[in-house]
Structures are given as C-alpha cells and as structure tokens.
Amino acid sequence: MAAFLLGAVLLIVQPHIVPSRPAVNSKAETSSQSVPRELLKKTIPKNDFKENIHSNGSCQQLPQTIIIGVRKGGTRALLEMLSLHPDIAAAESEVHFFDWEDHYGKGLQWYINQMPFSYPHQITVEKTPAYFTSPKVPERVYNMNQSMRLLLILRDPSERVLSDYTQVFYNHMQKHKPYPSIEQFLIKDGELNVDYKAINRSLYYIHMQNWLKYFPLDRIHIVDGDKLIKDPFPEIEKVERFLKLSPQINASNFYFNKTKGFYCLRDSGRERCLHESKGRAHPQVDTHLLEKLHEYFHEPNKKFFELVGRTFDWHSFVAS
C-alpha cells in the first residue's frame, strides 16, 4: 500500500508543459544565463552557434538549469510544478543531449533547437533523468557552462528500484510483450542480484561523486522526492530560492485530490494532474526480499548522507 501511495501521488499534471508566460518585474537571476561563446566553440561539437530569435523578443537559448535525475525519482512532477512559475521556460521532452552520442555529436545548435522560446528574464530548464547516472555527462555539462544550476530529485532507493521495474514492465505490456517478474531480476543464485541496472541507479553516492568532481555542492540542489509527494509546496519553495526566483508559486497552487488520493496542480483556475502512466502501482514483493533490498542500501545510503551533509527518511536496515 505504501508503495502504491508513493507512486500514485506523482500523478500531478498532464504530460505537456504549460507554455511559459512573461512576468512583470521579475527578479529571476540572469547573471549565469550568458555562456561564453568561445568556451562553447572549444568544448562542444557544433557548427554555427546562434540563438533563434522570434519577432516578439523571445528566443531559443541554452538552458541555465538542468534537472539531471534521478530516473523514477519524480522528475516529471518536479518539472510540472516548477513550470507554474512565470519565469520558467521548460523543454517539453527529455533531450538526452549529453548522454546520447548521436545527439551530442550534433552540437550546440541542435541542442538549442530543442529548447522552448523564452524571454530574457526567464530561466530555460530541461530535464533528462538519465544524466545523473551517465559517467560522461558531468564533464560535458561543465564544459558547456560551469555556472549551471542543477536540480536532482531523489526518493527512497528501494522504492525507486520498484518503480523502475514497474515502468519497464508496463512498457512491455503495452506492446503485448512478455516480461519477467521482478523476483527474476532481484534474485540471482539465491542472493540479491546487485548487477541489476535498477539497483545500480539507486546507488546515489557513486553517481554523486562523479558530479562533485565538476560542480560544488552549492550548485546542486537535492529535492526530497518523498516529501514532494506528501507536501509539495515547501520543497518547491526551496527550489525557487535555489534558482533565485521571485516567490510566485504558493500553497494554493496545490490541492489534494481526495478521489485520486494525491496532490494535483491548480494554475489560473485550471486543475490538472500527471498522465495516467505516472504513479502506477508497484508489484507485490515478498517481505523478506524487500528486507534484503533495504539491507543492501543501508551502507550506500550512509555514504551518500555523509557526501551531501544531510539525511533522508529512507528505509534503513537495522540488525536484530
């Protein structure tokens, strides 16, 4: 039931981003929005670099903020909530520029062409959850913009594993393809299968170490995905402060849908929730197997807490 509630509450908003709007008297930070062209030419494969300008004064520009992950951590919900702010212009799709070689090889002009049109006072944001766990990405982002502000949303590692499996399972079901049970992935030769990719993605400290080689901790804001589910407004307030946005999102933008059992959004009188593909119920997993999973993540979680200087209310194995 807990897994179902944690997943279901992420059904916050439609899959399409609400078009960003120009704001009056915006206080959004603009100092980090200009990236040296010379640096870009030297470090990013590309042809001619230009920002596509619209007659209304808006243009397509490089993002100043990236939601780097984690997969199944609540990145879509975070982006939709953040898009309530009039000073945010969000890319609709996951761009996969820094982690897919064929996209990266197309250069910055291609990357810019994937961005939404935005006004000078707005912050352009893109999200690609795979960035967090892709080894090459931190250096590539750094080479593009050393002042980039990064958003990372994390949830209980064990719950994230179950959600990861659930997504792939339903993808196969929609294509009428068979897919093994979660036990077949989690267990190998009677032991926990630590080679399962979904488990590796939940080893947050390993991936975080890679990002901290290039970006200081004060450039990476970690959103507590579990708290975002239960009480979204305080977490979004923290994101506003991190991005140096004027406080425009308020508690009235969030409402608890009693019928669905989770928070949805209210924007200019319009109410909306995430696509039904989000927040699916997790598979039933044997209690003993769940304990094995919690036990496995105990030490990696401790290392992550020490690395970032804060703790999270995640399942923790306690020996009896």
C-alpha positions, 0 to 999 in steps of 0.5 A: 500500500505504501508503495502504491501511495508513493507512486500514485501521488506523482500523478500531478499534471498532464504530460505537456508543459504549460507554455511559459508566460512573461512576468512583470518585474521579475527578479529571476537571476540572469547573471549565469544565463550568458555562456561564453561563446568561445568556451562553447566553440572549444568544448562542444561539437557544433557548427554555427552557434546562434540563438533563434530569435522570434519577432516578439523578443523571445528566443531559443537559448541554452538552458541555465538549469538542468534537472539531471535525475534521478530516473523514477525519482519524480522528475516529471512532477518536479518539472510540472510544478516548477513550470507554474512559475512565470519565469520558467521556460521548460523543454517539453521532452527529455533531450538526452543531449549529453548522454546520447552520442548521436545527439551530442555529436550534433552540437550546440545548435541542435541542442538549442533547437530543442529548447522552448522560446523564452524571454530574457528574464526567464530561466530555460530548464530541461530535464533528462533523468538519465544524466545523473547516472551517465559517467560522461555527462558531468564533464560535458555539462561543465564544459558547456557552462560551469555556472549551471544550476542543477536540480536532482530529485531523489526518493527512497532507493528501494522504492525507486528500484520498484518503480523502475521495474514497474515502468519497464514492465508496463512498457512491455505490456503495452506492446503485448510483450512478455516480461519477467517478474521482478523476483527474476531480476532481484534474485540471482543464485539465491542472493540479491542480484546487485548487477541489476541496472535498477539497483545500480541507479539507486546507488546515489553516492557513486553517481554523486561523486562523479558530479562533485568532481565538476560542480560544488555542492552549492550548485546542486540542489537535492529535492526530497522526492518523498516529501514532494509527494506528501507536501509539495509546496515547501520543497518547491519553495526551496527550489525557487530560492535555489534558482533565485526566483521571485516567490510566485508559486504558493500553497494554493497552487496545490490541492489534494485530490481526495478521489485520486488520493494525491496532490494535483496542480491548480494554475489560473483556475485550471486543475490538472494532474500527471498522465495516467502512466505516472504513479502506477502501482508497484508489484507485490514483493515478498517481505523478506526480499524487500528486507534484503533490498533495504539491507543492501542500501543501508551502507550506500545510503550512509555514504551518500548522507555523509557526501551531501551533509544531510539525511533522508527518511529512507528505509534503513536496515537495522540488525536484530 
